[in-house]
Structures are given as structure tokens and as C-alpha cells.
Amino acid sequence: MTSASAFLDAGTLAYVIFSACVAISFLLCVLAATDTDEPAQFYTGSGSMSPAQNGLAIAGDYISAATVLTTTGAIALTGADGLLSAAATVLSLYLLKLRLAGPLAEGPRHYTLGDILARRLRERPARIAVALITLIVTFPMLLVQLAAAGIMMSTLLNLPGEAATTISTVFVGLLMVGYVAFGGMRGTGLVQILKIVVVTLVTTALAAMVLHRFGWNPFRLMTTAARNSGAGDAYWTTGTQFGDSLRGRVELIGLDLTLVLGVACMPHVMMRLYTHRGAKAARESMRWAVGTVAGFLVTIVVLGLGAAALVGGKELYRQDHTGGTALLALTRVLDDGARAADQSLLFAVVACAVFVTVLAAVVGITLAAATTVAHDLIARTAFRGRLSRGREVRYARWAVLGVGTTAVLLAVPAQGWNAQVLIVYTFGVAASALLPTLLYTFFWRGFTTGGMYACLYGTTALLTVLTVFCPGVSGLPVSLFPDRDFAWFPLQTPGIVTIPAGFLLGWLGSVLSRPEPPREGDGGAPGEDDGHSAGEGDGGRGHGDGGTTAGPADGGTTAGPADGGPRTAPAGHSGERLPSWHLRERRDPLGFPPGRTHNAHGRPLGTGPDLRG
């Protein structure tokens, strides 16, 4: 085969694979777009996915381009330090399964973190605070993923120049908006499943090729990786990434602590748990997710060692100080017959898999950001729950367009930035602000709105200041601004300071503020759950499709307008959410017959047993 025909085959294959991935992904979103005028359908898919499917979707949301590219490079360049980061990634998802999966899935139907906090705290402050922090967490990650998608698309299709990269970024942004606006939660979930299957198959095949190069002997691979990395025996000891000094050790602990506590607390990962009706199904999904991510990261470890062994540490560092090109460099080495990257069939397949990974990641993040804007800020705060279901979904689609447009406009100038700084910042906010807030909300009755203010706003402000004046932003060759030096905070990862500060500020703010007034029930489900918009925490009256609801924060009781059943879980109820279209009636364990406890006007029928509707 001549070089011209090889180039034609490789280029044609790249276009075919790229077009097929885009077309299949969009087709999945269109097929899932049935009946998406219901908020429950758009935000959660109405729980239509099985635990296995949702577990794969969680794994797809969890595995980002940073996991694929940055973790591979970290293992190739730093050895043991990179392996610790990979282990921290799996451990983070496992801790989410153990402590937060059940509480996040239980209770009345909810769509955002704002719904959860509004049941315990003052509604409007809780929704506004959570929405702002969610946007602060999601936007830096969205910029990183969009910039990477533009670069990957231009590389895959052999489109040179900055203008081509900019056009590619805009194109990916349009795809992102279309996927989310059409497919909602179910459509993006199908895209995530497609993504995790494709990228796992590709990385498994690459890992097999690497092991084949070393006679299927992993010890030979490990020995060669340590030798060619340039670090020698130090490759298998910690301290390669940040140095062996005390500050380097503290830096490494802070990074791993941020990953363990922050990665799984990203809003787009947690929102997958809202689709379940009960803790049991959520934990089953998490078992699928943890197993899938753990298996995937095993292949990433092999690829990182293969890059160190076959490409060499010096060459990888010369190409990219952060190791972000390690996977693609390894792919070129494995394809011996190709003279250049654009002539490599293997490179086209791997680059397309990475592109699908990035595209799916931006879709999930965009859905999380648009959901909190539409539901928390517009429907529940600005309109105080008075929006009909159809109008809220229309606002949600407009929010998708607004989030996508803003992200694209910011992602174009962000190309070429050090992505690790933004990634560590987002994980830091999740670990330092969101995690303490959730733990206090679920497990401490003394948590107050003042504590939430201190935890969310105070910790985020502290982390932002420390990040701006850390070496990751200025003063180092790999900094965001390498030519300037205004850093006075010594650590690149402030998490070791801000994570304890988040818990301390949440406790201190709660102790020093007034206790929350007692609530009746658990705050009820969002009005869309039963087909009627509701004003929850501020005493406003919702006028959705004919029902009126008094907010539980001021002592009101929620009444269903059609079937007469209360929409809040009775005392002693397990909190399992009921389907949105009816109340499931059970036989009481003591033998009492099933029935309703309220009439159509929400008035009690009598003082009978605690019937569990």
C-alpha cells in the first residue's frame, strides 16, 4: 500500500468514525426526546433507566477527558504519584456509594441540590447559593472540556490553524446544546452509556497491544517504564510530582484528598442519583459505576506505564509538561506502519474515542448547569413555583442555550491554558464547599442557613483567593501565567487547607446563627412531581395547572388537588419517592386496610392508623 493510499484510508476513516459517532449520539438523543415537556422527564428521565444502565451512565459522566488524558500522563511522568491519583479517583466514587448515594436518592422527587437543601433550610437562600456554587463548579470544567474537544476535533480531522480549532470548538458547543435540549436526562444518559462502552473497548485494546509488546509480562513493562522514565527506582516512590520535601509531601496529600472528596461530589455526577426511587436502586447503580470505573482505570494504568516505557519520560515532558499528550504519543508508537499521526488508522480510532469522551462530558456538565439555572433560579426563585410544567421545560431549554453559548465564548480564549489548575479548582470547590454542606444537611440537625452561607460562600471565596495566588497560576513554567509571579500561597492545591475550613465554617456559622424553625413533614416534593407547581419555602402560592399549595416552611400543608393524597412522606415513612402519576397504596404492616387519609381539599378524614401512601 502506497503512502498516498494509506493517507487516504486513514483520513477517510477519521471522517467516517467522527461522523458515525456524532450521528449515533444525536440519534440516541432524538429517540429519547419523547414526552420531554414534563420536568420529571427532562430533569431525571422519570427513572426510566434500570440500575445497570444508570450505573453505566454514572461511570460515563464520571470519566472525563481529564481522567483519560491527564491520568495517563500523570502515571507516565510521575509513576507512584500518578497511581495514587488513579486510586483516589476510584475511592471517591466508592465513598459516594457508601455515604451519599442513599440520602441523595431517598425522599420526595428532587431535581437539584437546591431541592434537597430547601427542605431543611430557608428555600430561596438555599436555592440561590447552591445554584451559584454549582455554576462555579461546572463552568471551569466545561471550559476545559470544550477547549479539549475543539483541539481534538481539529487534530482528528487534520484541520490546521487556530481558526480551525475555534470553529471546531463552536461546532462542539452546538452539538452539546442540541444533545441536551433534545434528549434531556435520558438522552444524555444514553450518550454516556455509548461513551463508556466505546472508550473502555478502545483503551482495553490499546492496553492489550502494550502488554503484547512486553510478552504479556506486566513486571517487564513496569521495569522498562521505570528505566525509560528517567526517574529510575524513584519512579515507584512518591515525591516525583511535587518533590521529596515536606512541602511536596503536603502538596501530594492535598491533591489526593481533593480528588477523594471532590471528584464524586461534582453536580453532574450526583444528579444521576436523583433518577432513582429509593436507596437500594441507587446503591445498585453505584456498584455498577464503581466496578466499571475501576476496570477502566486498570487499562489507564497500563497505558500510562506503556507511554513511559515506549515513548520515554523526557520526550513526553518535551511535548507537554503536564503529560496531556501521553496517550496520543503512545498511539503513534504502537502504529509502526504510519509515518505521521494523520496517516495512522489507530490514531484515528483513539482520537475519536477521546473526542466522544469529551463530548459526552460536556453534555453532562451542561445539563447540570442548565438544570440549576432553570429549576432553582428561574422556576423556584424568580417565579416562586408559579410556572407550569411545560413553561419550565421551555425555560430549561433556553437555559441550555444560554449556558452553552457562554461556555463556548469563554472556551475559545481558554485554549492553551493549563487545564490542571481549573480542574483542581473545580474539584476543590466540590470537596470544600458542597461536600460539607451535604453531610451537614443529611446528618446534623443543627445545620442552619447561616452555616450554609458560611460553608458555601465563605469556603469558595477562601479557595478562590488561595488558588489565584498559588504557584499553579503564576511563577512556574507550567503555571497558567508562566511569565508572571504574584504567588504568595506555597501550595498548588489548597484543598488541604480549604477542606477542613469548609467543615469548620459550616459548624461555626450554624452555632452562631439562629436555629431553623421546625418543619412539618419533610418539605414535600417539587410541585412538578404531582403535576402542580408549588411555592415551597417562602410561603408563596403556586398556580400550576389548577392546584394551589401552601409552602411547608410557614406551617402550610401540601394537598393534592385531584386524588386527595398528601404529597409529603408521613412520619416514620422510609422516604422512598412515589411515582409522579399516582400514590402507591400499601397495606399497613399492622393489618389496616389501605386508603387515603385526606379528602380532595386536603382535610383529614379521621384519626385512623398511619397509612403509608
C-alpha positions in Angstrom: 0.0 0.0 0.0 1.4 3.3 -1.0 1.7 6.2 1.4 -0.9 8.2 -0.6 -3.4 5.3 -0.3 -2.6 4.9 3.4 -3.2 8.6 3.9 -6.5 8.4 2.1 -7.6 5.4 4.1 -6.6 7.0 7.4 -8.2 10.3 6.6 -11.4 8.7 5.3 -11.6 6.5 8.3 -11.3 9.5 10.6 -14.1 11.3 8.9 -16.3 8.2 8.8 -15.7 7.4 12.5 -16.3 11.0 13.6 -19.5 11.3 11.5 -20.8 8.0 12.8 -20.2 8.9 16.5 -21.9 12.3 16.1 -24.8 10.8 14.2 -25.4 7.9 16.6 -25.1 10.2 19.6 -27.6 12.6 18.2 -30.0 9.8 17.1 -30.0 8.5 20.7 -30.9 11.9 22.0 -33.7 12.3 19.4 -35.1 8.8 20.2 -35.1 9.7 23.9 -36.8 13.0 23.3 -40.3 11.7 23.6 -42.6 13.4 26.1 -39.9 15.8 27.4 -42.4 18.5 28.2 -42.6 17.1 31.7 -39.9 18.4 34.1 -39.6 15.0 35.6 -38.8 13.6 32.2 -36.4 16.3 31.2 -34.5 16.5 34.5 -34.5 12.9 35.6 -35.8 10.8 32.8 -38.7 9.8 35.1 -36.5 7.0 36.4 -36.8 5.0 33.2 -33.3 3.6 33.3 -32.5 0.3 35.1 -29.8 0.4 37.9 -27.3 -1.2 35.5 -28.0 1.4 32.8 -27.8 4.2 35.2 -24.6 2.8 36.7 -23.0 2.9 33.3 -24.3 6.4 32.7 -22.8 7.5 36.1 -19.5 5.9 35.0 -19.8 7.8 31.7 -20.4 11.1 33.5 -17.6 10.3 35.9 -14.9 9.5 33.3 -13.9 12.8 31.7 -11.2 13.7 29.2 -9.1 14.7 32.2 -9.4 11.2 33.5 -8.4 9.7 30.2 -5.6 12.1 29.2 -4.3 13.7 32.4 -4.2 10.5 34.5 -2.4 8.6 31.7 0.2 11.4 31.6 0.5 11.6 35.4 1.2 7.9 35.6 3.7 8.1 32.7 5.6 11.1 34.2 5.3 10.6 37.9 4.9 6.8 38.5 3.7 6.2 42.0 2.2 9.7 42.4 0.1 9.1 39.3 -1.0 5.7 40.6 -2.2 7.4 43.8 -4.3 9.8 41.8 -5.9 7.0 39.9 -6.7 5.1 43.1 -8.1 8.3 44.6 -10.5 8.6 41.6 -11.9 5.2 42.3 -12.0 5.7 46.0 -14.0 8.9 45.6 -16.8 7.1 43.7 -16.8 4.3 46.3 -17.2 6.8 49.2 -20.1 8.4 47.3 -21.7 4.9 47.2 -21.2 4.4 50.9 -22.3 7.7 52.4 -24.3 9.8 50.0 -25.9 7.6 47.4 -28.8 6.6 49.7 -29.6 10.1 51.1 -29.4 11.6 47.6 -31.9 9.1 46.2 -34.3 9.0 49.1 -37.2 11.3 49.8 -39.7 13.1 47.5 -38.7 13.6 44.0 -35.9 16.2 43.5 -34.1 17.6 40.6 -31.2 19.6 42.1 -29.2 20.1 45.2 -31.4 23.1 45.8 -34.4 20.9 46.2 -32.6 18.9 48.9 -31.4 21.9 50.9 -34.7 23.7 50.6 -36.4 21.0 52.7 -34.1 21.8 55.7 -33.1 25.4 55.2 -34.7 28.6 54.0 -35.7 27.9 50.5 -34.7 31.0 48.5 -31.3 31.5 50.1 -30.6 27.8 49.7 -31.5 27.6 46.1 -29.6 30.7 45.1 -26.5 29.7 47.0 -26.5 26.1 45.6 -27.1 27.4 42.1 -24.2 29.8 42.2 -21.8 27.3 43.6 -23.0 24.7 41.0 -22.2 27.2 38.2 -18.8 28.0 39.8 -18.0 24.3 39.9 -19.3 23.3 36.4 -18.1 26.2 34.3 -14.3 25.8 34.7 -14.7 22.1 33.9 -16.9 22.9 30.9 -14.3 25.3 29.5 -11.6 22.7 29.9 -13.6 20.0 28.1 -14.8 22.3 25.3 -11.3 23.6 24.6 -10.0 20.0 24.6 -12.9 18.9 22.3 -12.0 21.7 19.8 -8.3 20.7 19.8 -9.2 17.0 19.4 -11.6 17.6 16.6 -9.2 19.7 14.6 -6.4 17.1 15.2 -8.6 14.2 14.3 -9.8 15.8 11.0 -6.4 17.3 10.2 -7.6 20.9 10.3 -4.5 23.1 11.0 -4.5 26.6 12.5 -6.1 28.5 15.4 -9.2 29.4 13.3 -9.9 25.7 12.7 -9.6 25.0 16.4 -12.0 27.9 17.1 -14.5 26.6 14.6 -14.2 23.1 16.0 -14.9 24.4 19.5 -18.0 26.3 18.3 -19.2 23.1 16.4 -18.8 21.0 19.6 -20.7 23.6 21.5 -23.6 23.4 19.0 -23.7 19.7 19.3 -23.6 20.0 23.1 -26.6 22.3 23.1 -28.6 20.1 20.7 -27.9 16.9 22.7 -29.1 18.4 26.0 -32.0 20.4 24.6 -33.5 17.4 22.7 -32.5 14.5 24.9 -32.7 15.8 28.5 -31.6 13.4 31.2 -32.5 10.2 29.4 -30.8 11.3 26.1 -27.6 12.4 27.8 -27.7 9.1 29.8 -27.7 7.1 26.6 -24.9 9.2 25.2 -22.9 8.5 28.4 -23.5 4.7 28.1 -22.3 4.8 24.5 -19.3 6.8 25.5 -18.2 4.5 28.4 -18.6 1.4 26.2 -16.6 2.9 23.3 -13.8 4.3 25.4 -13.4 1.2 27.5 -13.2 -1.0 24.4 -10.6 1.2 22.9 -8.4 1.6 26.0 -8.7 -2.2 26.6 -7.5 -2.9 23.0 -4.6 -0.4 23.5 -3.6 -2.0 26.8 -3.6 -5.4 25.2 -1.2 -4.0 22.5 1.1 -2.6 25.1 1.2 -5.9 27.1 1.8 -7.8 23.8 4.9 -5.6 23.2 6.3 -6.9 26.5 5.4 -10.5 26.1 2.3 -10.2 28.3 4.7 -9.7 31.2 3.5 -6.8 33.4 6.7 -6.9 35.5 8.8 -6.4 32.4 6.5 -3.5 31.5 6.9 -1.9 34.9 10.7 -2.3 34.9 11.1 -0.7 31.4 8.7 2.1 32.4 10.8 3.0 35.4 14.0 2.9 33.4 12.8 4.9 30.5 11.0 7.5 32.6 14.3 8.9 33.7 13.5 8.6 37.4 14.9 5.1 37.9 13.9 3.4 41.2 12.4 6.7 42.4 9.6 6.1 39.8 8.0 3.8 42.3 8.3 6.1 45.3 6.2 9.1 46.0 7.6 12.6 45.6 8.2 12.6 41.8 5.4 15.0 41.0 6.0 17.7 43.7 9.4 16.8 45.1 10.5 14.9 48.2 10.5 17.9 50.5 7.9 18.5 53.3 6.1 20.9 51.1 6.0 18.4 48.3 4.6 15.7 50.6 1.9 18.1 51.8 1.1 19.1 48.2 0.6 15.4 47.3 -1.6 14.8 50.3 -3.7 17.8 49.5 -4.1 16.8 45.8 -5.2 13.2 46.7 -7.5 14.5 49.4 -9.2 16.8 47.0 -9.6 14.0 44.5 -11.0 11.6 47.0 -13.5 14.0 48.4 -14.3 16.2 45.4 -14.5 14.2 42.2 -17.6 12.2 43.0 -19.3 15.4 44.5 -19.5 17.1 41.1 -23.1 18.1 40.5 -23.3 16.3 37.1 -22.3 13.1 38.8 -24.6 13.4 41.8 -27.7 14.3 39.7 -27.7 10.8 38.2 -28.7 9.6 41.6 -31.9 11.7 41.6 -33.4 9.4 38.9 -33.9 6.6 41.5 -36.8 6.0 43.8 -35.0 4.7 46.8 -31.6 4.0 48.3 -31.5 0.3 47.2 -31.6 1.1 43.5 -29.1 3.9 43.9 -26.6 1.7 45.6 -27.0 -1.0 43.0 -26.3 1.6 40.3 -23.3 2.7 42.2 -21.9 -0.9 42.3 -22.1 -0.9 38.5 -20.4 2.5 38.3 -17.6 1.7 40.8 -16.9 -1.6 39.0 -16.9 0.0 35.6 -14.6 2.9 36.6 -12.2 0.6 38.4 -11.9 -1.7 35.4 -11.4 1.3 33.1 -8.6 2.8 35.3 -6.8 -0.5 35.2 -6.4 -0.1 31.5 -5.3 3.6 32.0 -2.6 2.4 34.4 -1.3 0.0 31.7 -1.4 2.8 29.1 0.5 5.2 31.4 3.2 2.7 32.0 3.3 1.9 28.3 3.8 5.6 27.5 6.7 5.8 29.9 8.3 2.6 28.5 7.8 3.1 24.8 7.8 6.9 24.4 10.1 7.9 27.3 9.7 10.4 30.1 11.9 13.1 28.5 10.0 13.0 25.2 6.7 13.2 27.0 7.8 16.1 29.1 9.1 17.9 26.0 5.8 17.5 24.2 3.7 18.6 27.2 4.9 19.4 30.7 1.7 18.0 32.2 1.7 14.8 30.2 -1.6 15.5 28.5 -0.4 14.1 25.1 0.9 10.8 26.6 -2.0 8.7 25.3 -1.8 10.1 21.7 2.0 9.8 21.7 1.7 6.2 22.8 -0.8 5.5 20.0 1.7 6.8 17.4 4.4 4.5 18.7 2.1 1.5 18.7 1.2 2.0 15.0 4.6 1.2 13.4 3.3 1.5 9.8 2.2 5.1 10.0 4.8 7.8 9.2 2.7 10.6 10.8 -0.3 10.9 13.1 -2.7 11.8 10.3 -1.7 8.6 8.4 -2.4 6.3 11.4 -5.6 4.3 11.5 -5.1 3.5 15.2 -4.6 7.2 16.0 -7.9 8.0 14.2 -9.7 5.4 16.3 -8.2 6.6 19.6 -8.6 10.3 18.9 -12.3 9.7 18.0 -12.8 7.8 21.3 -11.2 10.7 23.2 -13.5 13.1 21.3 -16.6 11.1 22.2 -15.4 11.1 25.8 -15.0 14.9 25.8 -18.4 15.4 24.0 -20.2 13.2 26.5 -18.6 15.0 29.4 -19.6 18.5 28.2 -23.2 17.2 27.7 -23.5 16.0 31.3 -22.0 19.1 32.7 -24.2 21.4 30.6 -27.3 19.5 31.8 -26.3 20.0 35.4 -25.7 23.7 35.0 -28.8 24.4 32.9 -31.0 22.4 35.4 -30.0 24.5 38.4 -30.5 27.7 36.4 -33.9 26.7 35.1 -35.3 25.0 38.2 -33.6 26.8 41.1 -33.1 30.3 39.9 -36.0 30.7 37.4 -38.8 28.4 38.3 -38.5 28.2 42.1 -36.9 31.6 42.9 -37.8 34.1 40.3 -41.3 32.8 39.6 -41.7 31.3 43.2 -43.0 28.0 41.8 -45.8 29.5 39.6 -44.5 28.1 36.3 -46.5 25.4 34.6 -44.7 22.2 33.7 -44.4 23.0 30.0 -43.1 26.5 30.6 -40.4 25.3 33.0 -39.1 22.8 30.4 -39.1 25.6 27.8 -37.1 27.7 30.2 -34.8 24.8 30.8 -34.0 24.5 27.1 -33.4 28.3 26.9 -31.0 27.8 29.9 -29.2 25.1 28.0 -28.7 27.5 25.1 -27.5 30.3 27.5 -25.1 28.0 29.3 -23.7 26.6 26.1 -23.3 29.9 24.4 -21.5 31.4 27.4 -19.2 28.3 27.7 -18.2 28.5 24.1 -17.4 32.2 24.3 -15.2 31.6 27.3 -13.7 28.4 26.0 -12.2 30.0 22.8 -9.7 32.2 24.7 -9.1 29.4 27.3 -7.4 27.2 24.7 -3.8 26.7 25.7 -4.4 27.3 29.4 -3.1 24.9 32.0 -6.1 22.7 32.4 -4.9 21.2 35.6 -5.4 24.5 37.5 -9.0 24.7 36.5 -9.7 21.1 37.2 -8.2 21.1 40.6 -10.1 24.3 41.4 -13.5 22.7 40.5 -12.7 19.6 42.5 -11.6 21.8 45.4 -14.9 23.7 45.5 -16.8 20.4 45.4 -14.8 18.9 48.2 -14.5 22.1 50.3 -18.0 23.6 49.9 -20.5 21.1 48.5 -19.4 18.0 50.5 -19.6 19.6 54.0 -22.9 21.2 53.1 -24.4 17.9 52.1 -23.0 16.0 55.0 -24.3 18.6 57.5 -27.7 18.6 55.7 -28.2 14.9 55.9 -26.5 14.0 59.2 -26.7 17.1 61.5 -29.9 18.5 62.8 -28.2 21.7 64.0 -27.2 22.8 60.5 -28.7 26.2 59.6 -29.0 28.6 56.8 -26.2 30.7 58.4 -24.0 27.6 58.4 -24.8 27.0 54.7 -23.8 30.6 53.9 -20.5 30.2 55.7 -19.8 26.8 54.2 -20.7 27.6 50.5 -19.8 31.3 50.2 -17.0 31.5 52.7 -15.2 28.4 51.7 -15.5 29.1 48.0 -14.1 32.7 48.5 -11.2 31.3 50.5 -10.4 28.7 47.9 -10.6 31.2 45.1 -8.2 33.6 46.8 -5.7 30.8 47.6 -5.9 29.5 44.0 -5.3 32.8 42.4 -2.2 33.4 44.5 -0.8 29.8 44.2 2.1 28.6 42.0 -0.4 26.9 39.7 -1.5 30.3 38.4 1.9 32.1 38.3 5.6 31.6 38.9 6.2 28.2 37.3 6.8 27.0 33.7 3.5 25.0 33.9 1.5 27.9 35.5 -1.5 29.5 34.0 0.6 32.7 33.6 4.2 31.4 33.4 5.7 34.8 32.7 4.4 36.4 35.8 4.9 35.7 39.5 2.4 37.0 42.1 2.1 33.8 44.1 2.4 34.0 47.9 0.5 30.8 48.8 3.0 28.0 48.6 0.8 25.1 47.6 -0.6 24.4 44.1 -3.6 22.5 45.7 -5.2 24.5 48.5 -7.5 21.6 49.4 -5.6 20.6 52.5 -6.4 24.0 53.9 -9.9 24.6 52.5 -11.5 21.2 53.1 -11.1 21.4 56.9 -12.0 25.1 56.7 -15.3 24.2 55.0 -16.4 21.9 57.8 -15.3 24.4 60.4 -17.1 27.3 58.7 -20.3 25.3 58.3 -20.2 24.3 62.0 -19.3 27.8 63.2 -21.9 29.5 61.1 -24.6 27.1 62.4 -23.6 27.6 66.0 -23.6 31.4 65.7 -26.9 31.7 63.8 -30.5 31.2 64.8 -31.8 27.6 64.6 -34.1 26.7 61.7 -37.8 26.8 62.5 -39.5 23.3 62.8 -40.8 21.9 59.6 -43.9 19.8 59.1 -43.1 16.6 57.2 -40.0 16.7 55.0 -40.8 19.7 52.8 -42.6 17.8 50.1 -41.7 17.2 46.6 -41.3 19.8 43.9 -44.6 20.9 42.5 -43.9 19.2 39.2 -43.8 15.8 40.8 -47.6 15.7 41.2 -48.3 17.9 38.2 -48.8 21.1 40.1 -46.3 23.9 40.7 -45.7 24.7 44.3 -44.1 27.5 46.2 -42.2 25.7 49.0 -40.1 27.8 51.3 -41.3 31.3 51.1 -45.0 30.8 51.6 -45.8 31.7 48.0 -48.8 30.1 46.4 -48.2 28.1 43.2 -50.7 28.2 40.4 -49.6 25.5 38.0 -52.3 23.5 36.3 -55.1 24.1 38.7 -53.7 23.3 42.2 -52.7 25.6 45.0 -50.0 24.7 47.5 -49.0 26.3 50.7 -45.3 26.2 51.4 -44.3 23.9 54.3 -41.8 26.5 55.6 -44.5 28.6 57.1 -46.6 25.8 58.5 -48.7 25.1 55.4 -49.6 21.5 54.4 -49.4 20.3 50.9 -52.6 19.0 49.4 -53.1 17.2 46.1 -55.9 18.7 44.1 -57.0 15.6 42.3 -56.6 12.4 44.2 -56.7 13.9 47.7 -53.5 12.3 48.9 -50.8 14.2 50.7 -47.6 14.8 48.8 -45.2 14.5 51.8 -43.9 11.4 53.3 -45.8 10.5 56.6 -43.9 10.3 59.8 -41.9 7.2 60.1 -42.0 6.6 56.3 -38.8 5.4 54.7 -38.8 8.4 52.3 -39.0 6.3 49.2 -40.3 8.5 46.4 -43.6 7.7 44.8 -44.3 7.7 41.0 -45.3 11.1 39.8 -48.6 10.0 38.3 -50.2 8.4 41.4 -49.9 7.5 45.0 -48.9 3.9 45.7 -51.2 2.5 48.3 -49.8 -0.2 50.6 -51.3 -2.5 53.2 -50.2 -1.3 56.6 -47.8 -3.8 58.4 -50.3 -4.0 61.3 -53.1 -5.2 59.0 -55.0 -2.0 58.5 -56.7 -1.7 55.0 -55.2 0.7 52.5 -56.9 4.0 51.8 -56.4 7.8 51.7 -56.1 9.9 54.8 -57.2 13.2 53.3 -60.1 14.3 51.1 -59.8 16.3 47.9 -59.4 19.5 49.8 -56.5 18.2 51.9 -58.6 17.8 55.1 -58.0 14.7 57.3 -60.6 12.0 57.1 -60.1 10.9 60.7 -57.7 9.8 63.3 -57.1 6.3 61.9 -53.7 4.5 61.6 -50.7 6.0 59.9 -51.4 4.7 56.4 -48.4 4.7 54.3 -49.3 6.1 50.9 
